[in-house]
Amino acid sequence: MVSPASPVKVVVVVASVRGGRLAPDVAGWFTALAGLREDLVLDVVDVADHELPGSLDPQDPVAVALRPRLASAEAFVLIVPEYNRSVPGPFKTLVDSFQAEWEAKPVGFVSYGLSLAGGVRAVEHLRQIFAEFHAVGMKDAVLFPRILEHYDAQGRFPAEPEGAQAAAKLMLDQLLWWARALRDAKSVHPYGS
């Protein structure tokens, strides 16, 4: 049994696979910030580093290989760009390749886009997708509208981190509250039983 005081295992999923992607900058900033906390441990799954399952068969070898990392998560943070008012296709394929791994777990969102919307449309789609898995989407998200404006003249991201850090703290505080609450609930009554 996991102690209530034990750090929460958070799997950060980096959703972009495009060449020239900005996801490594956003993920690097977020994981460095989250890594300062003692109440969580991080595991980063970058979709670009994984072959995508060839089918939605749960026994697909790629899904089988990744399943233990996702299943061991107590919470997720999705770092996702907005592509064409939604989420990247390869990421959606990855999401759809799993089910129980997402169930009854909290999900936080860090999103960005080139437009003023700043990834909010991708987050809204993800809220609907993850509700189907009985996951709990966090109300507050970290958003970077007009992402290119968040780099300084030397290429550092984010150029003005204070607001983003405050948003990340708020989202992580919510995420960890839900992760602990669900941990406690599942220790008494496993989900779905």
C-alpha positions as CSV (number, residue, x, y, z in Angstrom):
1,M,0.0,0.0,0.0
2,V,1.3,3.5,-0.9
3,S,1.6,5.9,2.0
4,P,-0.5,9.0,1.7
5,A,2.7,11.1,2.2
6,S,4.5,9.3,-0.6
7,P,5.3,11.4,-3.6
8,V,2.8,11.2,-6.5
9,K,4.1,9.6,-9.6
10,V,3.3,12.0,-12.5
11,V,3.8,10.9,-16.1
12,V,4.4,13.9,-18.4
13,V,3.4,13.1,-22.0
14,V,5.0,15.3,-24.6
15,A,2.6,15.2,-27.5
16,S,4.3,16.7,-30.5
17,V,6.4,14.7,-33.0
18,R,6.9,17.3,-35.8
19,G,10.3,18.3,-37.0
20,G,11.3,21.7,-35.5
21,R,8.8,21.3,-32.7
22,L,8.8,23.6,-29.7
23,A,7.6,20.8,-27.4
24,P,11.1,20.1,-26.0
25,D,11.4,23.8,-24.8
26,V,8.0,23.7,-23.1
27,A,8.6,20.3,-21.6
28,G,12.1,21.2,-20.4
29,W,10.7,24.3,-18.7
30,F,7.8,22.4,-17.1
31,T,9.8,19.4,-15.9
32,A,12.5,21.6,-14.4
33,L,9.9,23.5,-12.5
34,A,7.9,20.5,-11.4
35,G,11.1,18.7,-10.5
36,L,11.8,21.2,-7.8
37,R,8.8,19.8,-5.8
38,E,9.3,17.0,-3.3
39,D,5.7,15.9,-3.4
40,L,5.9,14.3,-6.9
41,V,8.2,12.2,-9.1
42,L,8.3,12.6,-12.8
43,D,8.5,10.2,-15.7
44,V,8.6,11.8,-19.2
45,V,7.1,10.0,-22.1
46,D,7.9,11.8,-25.4
47,V,5.7,10.6,-28.2
48,A,8.5,11.4,-30.6
49,D,10.7,8.8,-28.9
50,H,8.2,6.0,-29.3
51,E,6.9,4.1,-32.3
52,L,3.2,4.4,-32.4
53,P,1.0,1.3,-32.1
54,G,0.1,-0.1,-35.5
55,S,-3.4,-0.8,-34.4
56,L,-5.7,-0.2,-31.4
57,D,-5.3,-3.9,-30.4
58,P,-4.4,-3.9,-26.7
59,Q,-1.8,-6.6,-27.5
60,D,0.0,-4.5,-30.1
61,P,3.7,-4.9,-29.1
62,V,4.3,-1.1,-28.9
63,A,1.3,-0.7,-26.6
64,V,2.5,-3.6,-24.5
65,A,5.9,-2.1,-24.1
66,L,4.6,1.3,-23.0
67,R,1.8,0.1,-20.9
68,P,3.7,-0.4,-17.6
69,R,4.9,3.3,-17.6
70,L,1.4,4.6,-18.2
71,A,-0.2,2.2,-15.8
72,S,2.2,3.1,-13.0
73,A,1.2,6.8,-13.2
74,E,-1.0,8.3,-10.5
75,A,-1.5,11.4,-12.5
76,F,-0.7,12.8,-16.0
77,V,0.4,16.1,-17.4
78,L,0.0,16.5,-21.1
79,I,2.2,18.9,-22.9
80,V,0.4,19.4,-26.2
81,P,0.4,22.0,-29.0
82,E,-2.7,23.0,-30.8
83,Y,-2.7,21.8,-34.3
84,N,-5.6,22.8,-36.6
85,R,-7.8,23.6,-33.6
86,S,-7.2,20.3,-31.9
87,V,-4.5,17.9,-30.9
88,P,-1.7,16.2,-32.9
89,G,-2.8,13.1,-34.7
90,P,0.0,10.8,-33.5
91,F,-0.8,11.8,-29.9
92,K,-4.4,10.9,-30.4
93,T,-3.4,7.5,-31.8
94,L,-1.3,7.0,-28.6
95,V,-4.1,8.0,-26.3
96,D,-6.6,5.7,-28.1
97,S,-4.2,2.8,-27.8
98,F,-4.8,2.6,-24.0
99,Q,-7.8,2.7,-21.7
100,A,-7.4,1.3,-18.2
101,E,-4.1,3.2,-17.9
102,W,-5.9,6.5,-18.0
103,E,-8.9,5.5,-15.8
104,A,-9.6,7.3,-12.5
105,K,-6.5,9.5,-12.7
106,P,-6.1,13.2,-12.8
107,V,-4.9,14.9,-15.9
108,G,-3.2,18.4,-16.1
109,F,-2.7,20.3,-19.3
110,V,0.2,22.5,-20.6
111,S,-0.6,23.8,-24.0
112,Y,0.6,26.2,-26.6
113,G,-0.1,27.5,-30.0
114,L,0.8,30.1,-32.6
115,S,-2.6,31.9,-32.2
116,L,-4.0,34.0,-29.4
117,A,-6.0,30.9,-28.4
118,G,-2.8,29.5,-27.0
119,G,-3.8,25.8,-27.1
120,V,-7.1,26.2,-25.3
121,R,-8.9,24.4,-28.1
122,A,-6.6,21.4,-27.8
123,V,-7.2,21.4,-24.1
124,E,-11.0,21.5,-24.5
125,H,-10.8,18.5,-26.9
126,L,-8.6,16.6,-24.4
127,R,-11.1,17.3,-21.6
128,Q,-13.7,15.5,-23.6
129,I,-11.4,12.7,-24.7
130,F,-10.2,12.0,-21.2
131,A,-13.7,12.2,-19.7
132,E,-14.4,9.1,-21.8
133,F,-11.7,7.3,-19.8
134,H,-13.2,8.5,-16.5
135,A,-10.1,10.6,-15.9
136,V,-10.4,13.9,-14.0
137,G,-9.3,16.9,-16.1
138,M,-7.9,19.8,-14.1
139,K,-9.9,23.0,-14.3
140,D,-6.8,25.3,-14.5
141,A,-4.2,24.8,-17.3
142,V,-0.9,26.3,-18.3
143,L,-1.4,28.1,-21.7
144,F,1.1,29.9,-23.9
145,P,-0.7,31.9,-26.5
146,R,1.4,33.1,-29.4
147,I,4.1,30.8,-28.3
148,L,6.9,32.5,-30.4
149,E,6.4,35.6,-28.3
150,H,7.4,33.6,-25.2
151,Y,11.1,33.4,-26.3
152,D,13.5,36.1,-25.4
153,A,16.1,37.6,-27.8
154,Q,18.6,34.8,-26.8
155,G,16.0,32.1,-27.5
156,R,15.3,31.3,-23.9
157,F,11.8,30.0,-22.9
158,P,9.8,31.4,-21.3
159,A,11.0,35.0,-21.6
160,E,8.9,36.1,-18.6
161,P,8.3,33.0,-16.5
162,E,6.4,34.5,-13.5
163,G,2.9,34.1,-14.8
164,A,3.6,30.6,-16.3
165,Q,5.2,29.5,-13.0
166,A,2.1,30.6,-11.0
167,A,-0.2,28.8,-13.5
168,A,1.9,25.6,-13.3
169,K,1.9,25.7,-9.4
170,L,-1.9,26.1,-9.4
171,M,-2.4,23.2,-11.8
172,L,0.0,21.0,-10.0
173,D,-1.5,21.7,-6.6
174,Q,-4.9,20.7,-8.0
175,L,-3.4,17.6,-9.8
176,L,-1.7,16.3,-6.6
177,W,-4.8,16.9,-4.5
178,W,-6.9,14.8,-6.9
179,A,-4.1,12.2,-7.2
180,R,-4.0,11.7,-3.4
181,A,-7.8,11.7,-3.1
182,L,-8.1,9.0,-5.8
183,R,-5.1,7.1,-4.3
184,D,-7.0,7.0,-1.0
185,A,-10.3,6.1,-2.6
186,K,-8.8,3.3,-4.8
187,S,-7.0,1.8,-1.7
188,V,-10.5,1.3,-0.1
189,H,-12.4,0.4,-3.2
190,P,-10.7,-0.3,-6.5
191,Y,-12.1,1.7,-9.4
192,G,-14.6,-0.2,-11.5
193,S,-15.2,-3.0,-9.1
